[in-house]
Amino acid sequence: MGSVRQASLAACLCIAAALPAAAQTYGNLNGASLGIGASLNGAVPFPADNAWNTDISAAPVDPNSDNLIASIGLSTGLHPDFGAGYYGGSIIGIPYVVVSSSQPLVPVTFKPYADQSDPGPYPIPPNAPIEGMRKNGNAPSGDRHVLVVDRDSNLIYEMWSSVPQNAGASGKAGSGAVFHADSDDVRPTAQPCWTSADAAGLPIFPGLARYDEVAAGLIPHALRFTVQNTRAAYVAPANHWASSSTDTNLPPMGMRVRLKASYVIPAGFSKQTKVILQALKTYGMFVADNGSNWFISGAPDSHWNNNKLVNELRTVTGSNFEVVQMGTIVTSCP
């Protein structure tokens, strides 16, 4: 939301340098740096006991794990849906910007999901990056997510299908949600079956692979990924689905998978890949949207090694994963 500028893009890609390890601070974003792609300096959205941040490495395996994993692809490898630079003329990944409480608020109009959106105004900077930003400065394509982290208020503002506006103008988006990073009640306004800026009704930002965490040597939370075919159902912490299929062998939104304990992370892999794979062992990743199978979401940064990430992650296939036992699966809405 806001005009897309080359200066903003440079900041988005280059702000995170190799960072020293930082202690994790859960549920308090006040220590984050400001700017596009800024480091959170060890801050982690939501309390330590939140589903996003819990260690599930020893949790039971879901009884239907084999069928669910097979539906995503046993021989299909992981793919980083993020990186450095551009692919097909668009920035690679879902960018974000960290602001302070002094950021001016902007009115936002939502359509078609106004009834499931948290109303504005939102603290959107004029140079806020939009997913799908084009290298040539043309309008972005795809889901056009805008993610704004208000570090002082511990709020995360997320929008889908955002429309670029001139500086200071009212914003437009398909849907929007506000998440409370300091609470386990992450979205107090949400009703059952509400969407967010994500098809699963989940927050997007907490599930991104970010370079600042990888550089520090630890991703202390679950990640977000997409699958091609999902079920018309969701399981907590998800809150929405985007499918008409009732096939119980397809993943519901919010299904969590983890890298099997038997999988040995190759010693020769790059640090970037190793940190990501360890997170998938400890915290796993949630089905968050319909898309390409086994695509992991992340934020763009110039320090990602695209070749190593792609070539190393593709060797880790669906057969190396299992589904963490699910709770109540919601299949009907009020």
Backbone hydrogen bonds in HBPLUS format (Angstrom, degrees):
<---DONOR---> <-ACCEPTOR-->    atom                        ^
c    i                          cat <-CA-CA->   ^        H-A-AA   ^      H-
h    n   atom  resd res      DA  || num        DHA   H-A  angle D-A-AA Bond
n    s   type  num  typ     dist DA aas  dist angle  dist       angle   num
A0009-LEU N   A0005-ARG O   3.12 MM   4  6.45 152.3  2.20 145.6 153.6     1
A0010-ALA N   A0006-GLN O   2.96 MM   4  6.26 156.6  2.02 152.6 157.8     2
A0011-ALA N   A0007-ALA O   3.13 MM   4  6.41 155.6  2.19 143.8 150.0     3
A0012-CYS N   A0008-SER O   2.90 MM   4  6.14 153.3  1.97 147.3 155.3     4
A0013-LEU N   A0009-LEU O   3.02 MM   4  6.26 148.1  2.13 149.2 156.7     5
A0014-CYS N   A0010-ALA O   3.01 MM   4  5.98 137.7  2.20 145.2 155.7     6
A0015-ILE N   A0011-ALA O   3.16 MM   4  5.39 138.8  2.34 146.4 144.6     7
A0302-SER N   A0013-LEU O   2.33 MM 289  4.67 162.6  1.36 142.4 141.7     8
A0025-THR N   A0042-GLY O   2.92 MM  17  5.96 152.7  2.00 133.0 134.4     9
A0044-VAL N   A0025-THR O   2.85 MM  19  5.88 158.2  1.90 148.9 145.9    10
A0027-GLY N   A0044-VAL O   2.89 MM  17  6.12 150.3  1.98 173.8 176.2    11
A0032-ALA N   A0029-LEU O   3.03 MM   3  5.67 169.1  2.04 128.1 129.4    12
A0033-SER N   A0039-SER O   2.89 MM   6  5.60 166.8  1.90 167.0 171.2    13
A0035-GLY N   A0098-VAL O   2.93 MM  63  5.11 176.8  1.93 139.1 139.8    14
A0098-VAL N   A0035-GLY O   2.91 MM  63  5.11 168.6  1.92 132.8 134.5    15
A0037-GLY N   A0096-TYR O   2.94 MM  59  5.64 154.9  2.00 140.2 148.5    16
A0043-ALA N   A0040-LEU O   3.02 MM   3  5.18 165.0  2.04 112.5 117.0    17
A0046-PHE N   A0181-ALA O   2.66 MM 135  4.60 146.7  1.77 131.9 137.4    18
A0050-ASN N   A0047-PRO O   3.05 MM   3  5.43 164.5  2.07 115.3 119.2    19
A0053-ASN N   A0050-ASN O   2.88 MM   3  5.41 142.1  2.03 115.1 125.8    20
A0222-ALA N   A0052-TRP O   2.82 MM 170  5.27 154.9  1.88 152.3 160.9    21
A0056-ILE N   A0282-THR O   2.86 MM 226  5.94 149.7  1.95 161.5 170.4    22
A0059-ALA N   A0056-ILE O   3.20 MM   3  5.05 162.8  2.23 102.6 107.8    23
A0325-GLN N   A0060-PRO O   2.88 MM 265  5.54 169.8  1.89 147.7 144.4    24
A0062-ASP N   A0323-VAL O   2.86 MM 261  5.56 171.6  1.86 146.3 148.9    25
A0065-SER N   A0062-ASP O   3.04 MM   3  5.15 157.1  2.09 121.1 119.8    26
A0068-LEU N   A0064-ASN O   3.12 MM   4  6.29 165.4  2.14 160.4 165.0    27
A0069-ILE N   A0065-SER O   2.89 MM   4  6.02 169.2  1.90 164.1 166.0    28
A0070-ALA N   A0066-ASP O   3.01 MM   4  6.10 158.0  2.06 143.2 150.0    29
A0071-SER N   A0067-ASN O   3.08 MM   4  6.27 141.9  2.23 141.1 150.0    30
A0072-ILE N   A0069-ILE O   3.02 MM   3  5.33 140.3  2.18 105.5 116.7    31
A0073-GLY N   A0069-ILE O   3.05 MM   4  6.39 147.7  2.16 149.5 159.4    32
A0319-SER N   A0074-LEU O   2.90 MM 245  4.60 139.0  2.07 139.1 126.5    33
A0318-GLY N   A0076-THR O   3.01 MM 242  5.83 134.2  2.22 143.8 154.8    34
A0078-LEU N   A0316-VAL O   2.93 MM 238  5.92 141.5  2.08 156.6 164.0    35
A0079-HIS N   A0294-TRP O   3.00 MM 215  6.23 143.6  2.14 158.2 153.3    36
A0296-ILE N   A0079-HIS O   2.87 MM 217  6.11 160.4  1.90 160.5 167.2    37
A0081-ASP N   A0296-ILE O   2.73 MM 215  5.45 158.6  1.77 153.7 159.0    38
A0301-ASP N   A0083-GLY O   3.21 MM 218  6.21 156.7  2.26 132.8 138.9    39
A0087-TYR N   A0090-SER O   2.82 MM   3  5.44 156.5  1.87 152.7 156.2    40
A0090-SER N   A0087-TYR O   3.18 MM   3  5.44 169.4  2.20 112.6 114.4    41
A0135-LYS N   A0089-GLY O   2.83 MM  46  5.52 160.7  1.86 158.7 162.2    42
A0091-ILE N   A0133-MET O   2.91 MM  42  5.60 153.6  1.98 156.4 165.2    43
A0094-ILE N   A0298-GLY O   2.90 MM 204  6.14 165.3  1.92 152.4 154.9    44
A0097-VAL N   A0147-LEU O   3.09 MM  50  6.50 146.9  2.20 149.2 158.9    45
A0149-VAL N   A0097-VAL O   2.88 MM  52  6.20 168.0  1.89 157.4 161.5    46
A0099-VAL N   A0149-VAL O   2.78 MM  50  6.05 163.0  1.81 154.7 159.5    47
A0151-ARG N   A0099-VAL O   3.04 MM  52  6.29 150.5  2.13 169.7 167.5    48
A0103-GLN N   A0100-SER O   3.14 MM   3  5.76 167.9  2.15 118.9 121.2    49
A0106-VAL N   A0122-TYR O   2.70 MM  16  5.25 156.5  1.75 139.6 146.2    50
A0122-TYR N   A0106-VAL O   2.92 MM  16  5.25 153.2  1.99 145.8 141.8    51
A0171-GLY N   A0107-PRO O   2.74 MM  64  6.10 161.8  1.77 163.1 160.9    52
A0109-THR N   A0171-GLY O   2.91 MM  62  6.20 159.0  1.95 138.7 142.0    53
A0173-ALA N   A0109-THR O   3.06 MM  64  6.45 150.0  2.15 160.4 162.4    54
A0111-LYS N   A0173-ALA O   2.96 MM  62  6.42 150.7  2.05 145.4 154.8    55
A0113-TYR N   A0174-GLY O   3.14 MM  61  6.02 157.9  2.19 163.6 170.1    56
A0116-GLN N   A0113-TYR O   3.14 MM   3  5.37 151.6  2.22 105.5 113.9    57
A0117-SER N   A0114-ALA O   3.30 MM   3  5.09 166.6  2.32 102.2 105.2    58
A0118-ASP N   A0176-GLY O   3.01 MM  58  5.88 152.7  2.08 130.7 137.0    59
A0124-ILE N   A0122-TYR O   2.97 MM   2  5.65 131.9  2.21 107.0  92.9    60
A0128-ALA N   A0125-PRO O   3.10 MM   3  5.15 161.4  2.13 117.1 115.4    61
A0133-MET N   A0130-ILE O   3.03 MM   3  5.65 130.1  2.29 149.9 147.3    62
A0131-GLU N   A0145-HIS O   2.94 MM  14  5.12 172.2  1.95 151.6 154.2    63
A0137-GLY N   A0134-ARG O   3.12 MM   3  5.27 163.0  2.15 107.5 111.7    64
A0161-SER N   A0143-ASP O   2.82 MM  18  5.34 155.8  1.88 172.6 164.3    65
A0162-SER N   A0144-ARG O   3.07 MM  18  5.39 167.9  2.09 135.1 137.9    66
A0146-VAL N   A0159-MET O   3.04 MM  13  5.16 150.2  2.13 133.8 140.1    67
A0159-MET N   A0146-VAL O   2.93 MM  13  5.16 149.9  2.02 147.2 155.6    68
A0148-VAL N   A0157-TYR O   2.81 MM   9  5.02 169.4  1.82 156.4 159.6    69
A0157-TYR N   A0148-VAL O   2.75 MM   9  5.02 166.3  1.77 163.3 161.7    70
A0150-ASP N   A0155-LEU O   2.82 MM   5  5.23 160.9  1.86 166.3 170.4    71
A0154-ASN N   A0150-ASP O   2.99 MM   4  5.82 117.2  2.40 142.8 158.0    72
A0155-LEU N   A0150-ASP O   3.25 MM   5  5.23 154.7  2.32 141.8 146.2    73
A0181-ALA N   A0154-ASN O   2.86 MM  27  5.16 147.8  1.97 139.5 146.3    74
A0156-ILE N   A0179-PHE O   2.85 MM  23  5.02 155.1  1.91 145.5 152.2    75
A0179-PHE N   A0156-ILE O   2.85 MM  23  5.02 166.0  1.87 145.3 149.4    76
A0158-GLU N   A0177-ALA O   2.95 MM  19  5.42 165.5  1.97 163.0 166.6    77
A0177-ALA N   A0158-GLU O   2.91 MM  19  5.42 152.9  1.98 152.3 160.3    78
A0160-TRP N   A0175-SER O   3.04 MM  15  5.38 158.0  2.09 143.2 146.9    79
A0174-GLY N   A0160-TRP O   2.76 MM  14  5.52 146.1  1.87 149.3 157.1    80
A0163-VAL N   A0172-LYS O   3.02 MM   9  5.50 157.4  2.07 152.8 148.8    81
A0169-ALA N   A0166-ASN O   2.99 MM   3  5.59 164.0  2.02 142.2 143.6    82
A0180-HIS N   A0186-VAL O   2.70 MM   6  4.87 157.1  1.75 138.2 145.9    83
A0183-SER N   A0180-HIS O   3.41 MM   3  5.75 156.1  2.47 118.4 116.9    84
A0190-ALA N   A0187-ARG O   3.08 MM   3  5.70 157.8  2.13 122.4 128.5    85
A0194-TRP N   A0191-GLN O   3.10 MM   3  5.66 147.2  2.21 147.0 142.6    86
A0196-SER N   A0198-ASP O   3.45 MM   2  5.05 162.2  2.49 147.7 147.6    87
A0201-GLY N   A0198-ASP O   3.00 MM   3  5.31 161.6  2.04 113.1 119.1    88
A0200-ALA N   A0288-ALA O   3.17 MM  88  5.03 133.6  2.40 154.5 144.5    89
A0239-ASN N   A0200-ALA O   2.71 MM  39  5.86 172.9  1.72 162.1 164.7    90
A0207-GLY N   A0204-ILE O   2.98 MM   3  5.64 149.3  2.07 122.8 131.7    91
A0208-LEU N   A0205-PHE O   3.18 MM   3  5.53 170.5  2.19 122.0 121.7    92
A0224-ARG N   A0207-GLY O   2.94 MM  17  4.71 124.1  2.26 147.7 131.8    93
A0209-ALA N   A0297-SER O   3.12 MM  88  6.39 155.5  2.18 123.4 130.2    94
A0299-ALA N   A0209-ALA O   2.97 MM  90  6.25 156.6  2.02 155.3 155.9    95
A0214-VAL N   A0210-ARG O   3.24 MM   4  6.53 163.8  2.27 150.1 154.9    96
A0215-ALA N   A0211-TYR O   2.78 MM   4  5.89 165.8  1.80 160.1 163.1    97
A0216-ALA N   A0212-ASP O   3.24 MM   4  6.32 140.5  2.41 129.6 139.1    98
A0216-ALA N   A0213-GLU O   3.14 MM   3  5.06 122.7  2.48  92.4 106.9    99
A0218-LEU N   A0213-GLU O   3.13 MM   5  5.63 150.9  2.22 153.2 148.4   100
A0217-GLY N   A0214-VAL O   2.97 MM   3  4.98 147.6  2.07  99.1 109.5   101
A0223-LEU N   A0284-GLY O   3.08 MM  61  6.51 155.5  2.14 137.4 143.5   102
A0286-PHE N   A0223-LEU O   2.88 MM  63  6.37 152.1  1.96 155.9 152.4   103
A0297-SER N   A0224-ARG O   3.00 MM  73  5.63 172.6  2.01 152.4 153.7   104
A0225-PHE N   A0286-PHE O   2.99 MM  61  6.13 153.8  2.06 167.3 161.0   105
A0288-ALA N   A0225-PHE O   3.00 MM  63  5.90 168.6  2.01 173.2 172.8   106
A0226-THR N   A0295-PHE O   3.09 MM  69  5.49 146.0  2.21 141.1 151.3   107
A0294-TRP N   A0226-THR O   3.11 MM  68  5.98 120.7  2.48 161.9 167.2   108
A0227-VAL N   A0289-ASP O   3.31 MM  62  6.83 153.8  2.39 156.9 161.2   109
A0291-GLY N   A0227-VAL O   2.83 MM  64  5.15 154.9  1.89 117.2 123.4   110
A0231-ARG N   A0251-PRO O   2.83 MM  20  5.59 158.6  1.87 139.0 139.4   111
A0233-ALA N   A0231-ARG O   2.77 MM   2  5.36 130.8  2.01 108.1  92.3   112
A0232-ALA N   A0245-SER O   2.78 MM  13  5.47 161.9  1.81 168.2 162.6   113
A0253-MET N   A0233-ALA O   3.02 MM  20  6.37 151.5  2.10 151.3 142.2   114
A0234-TYR N   A0330-VAL O   3.02 MM  96  5.28 149.5  2.12 139.6 149.2   115
A0330-VAL N   A0234-TYR O   2.77 MM  96  5.28 157.3  1.82 175.3 167.3   116
A0235-VAL N   A0253-MET O   2.91 MM  18  6.31 151.0  2.00 165.3 174.0   117
A0238-ALA N   A0235-VAL O   2.98 MM   3  5.56 142.3  2.13 133.9 127.2   118
A0250-LEU N   A0247-ASP O   3.10 MM   3  5.68 162.4  2.13 119.4 121.1   119
A0255-MET N   A0252-PRO O   3.19 MM   3  5.76 153.1  2.26 136.7 136.1   120
A0254-GLY N   A0287-VAL O   2.85 MM  33  5.01 163.4  1.88 143.0 147.6   121
A0287-VAL N   A0255-MET O   2.86 MM  32  5.37 149.7  1.96 147.9 158.1   122
A0324-VAL N   A0256-ARG O   2.85 MM  68  5.63 162.9  1.88 151.3 157.2   123
A0257-VAL N   A0285-MET O   2.99 MM  28  5.59 162.9  2.02 157.6 159.3   124
A0285-MET N   A0257-VAL O   2.92 MM  28  5.59 146.0  2.03 150.3 159.6   125
A0258-ARG N   A0322-GLU O   2.95 MM  64  5.72 154.6  2.01 160.3 168.7   126
A0322-GLU N   A0258-ARG O   3.07 MM  64  5.72 150.9  2.15 155.6 164.6   127
A0259-LEU N   A0280-LEU O   2.97 MM  21  5.41 163.4  2.00 118.6 124.1   128
A0260-LYS N   A0320-ASN O   2.89 MM  60  5.82 178.7  1.89 161.8 162.2   129
A0263-TYR N   A0260-LYS O   3.07 MM   3  5.48 157.7  2.12 109.0 115.9   130
A0269-PHE N   A0266-PRO O   3.18 MM   3  5.61 167.4  2.20 113.3 117.2   131
A0274-LYS N   A0270-SER O   2.98 MM   4  6.23 165.1  2.01 154.8 159.5   132
A0275-VAL N   A0271-LYS O   2.97 MM   4  6.11 166.0  1.99 157.8 159.6   133
A0276-ILE N   A0272-GLN O   3.27 MM   4  6.49 160.5  2.31 144.9 150.1   134
A0277-LEU N   A0273-THR O   2.91 MM   4  6.13 166.8  1.93 157.8 161.3   135
A0278-GLN N   A0274-LYS O   2.90 MM   4  6.09 153.9  1.97 150.1 157.2   136
A0279-ALA N   A0275-VAL O   3.09 MM   4  6.31 153.3  2.17 143.2 149.9   137
A0280-LEU N   A0276-ILE O   3.09 MM   4  6.44 145.7  2.21 143.3 153.0   138
A0281-LYS N   A0277-LEU O   3.08 MM   4  6.41 130.9  2.33 138.5 151.2   139
A0281-LYS N   A0278-GLN O   3.10 MM   3  5.03 132.7  2.33  93.8 106.9   140
A0282-THR N   A0278-GLN O   2.98 MM   4  6.24 158.4  2.03 152.1 157.4   141
A0283-TYR N   A0279-ALA O   2.73 MM   4  5.48 162.7  1.76 149.0 155.1   142
A0284-GLY N   A0279-ALA O   3.11 MM   5  6.40 138.6  2.29 138.4 143.7   143
A0304-TRP N   A0301-ASP O   3.30 MM   3  5.92 171.5  2.31 117.8 120.3   144
A0309-LEU N   A0305-ASN O   2.99 MM   4  6.12 171.1  1.99 164.7 167.7   145
A0310-VAL N   A0306-ASN O   2.95 MM   4  6.04 173.1  1.96 156.8 158.9   146
A0311-ASN N   A0307-ASN O   2.94 MM   4  5.96 168.4  1.96 150.4 154.0   147
A0312-GLU N   A0308-LYS O   2.84 MM   4  5.64 155.1  1.90 145.6 152.2   148
A0313-LEU N   A0309-LEU O   2.97 MM   4  5.74 159.2  2.01 141.3 148.0   149
A0314-ARG N   A0310-VAL O   3.15 MM   4  6.00 150.2  2.24 140.9 148.1   150
A0315-THR N   A0312-GLU O   3.20 MM   3  5.69 153.7  2.28 110.3 117.6   151
A0316-VAL N   A0313-LEU O   3.00 MM   3  5.42 158.9  2.05 113.4 120.2   152
A0320-ASN N   A0317-THR O   2.90 MM   3  5.62 162.2  1.93 121.9 127.9   153
A0321-PHE N   A0318-GLY O   3.00 MM   3  5.45 163.5  2.03 121.0 122.7   154
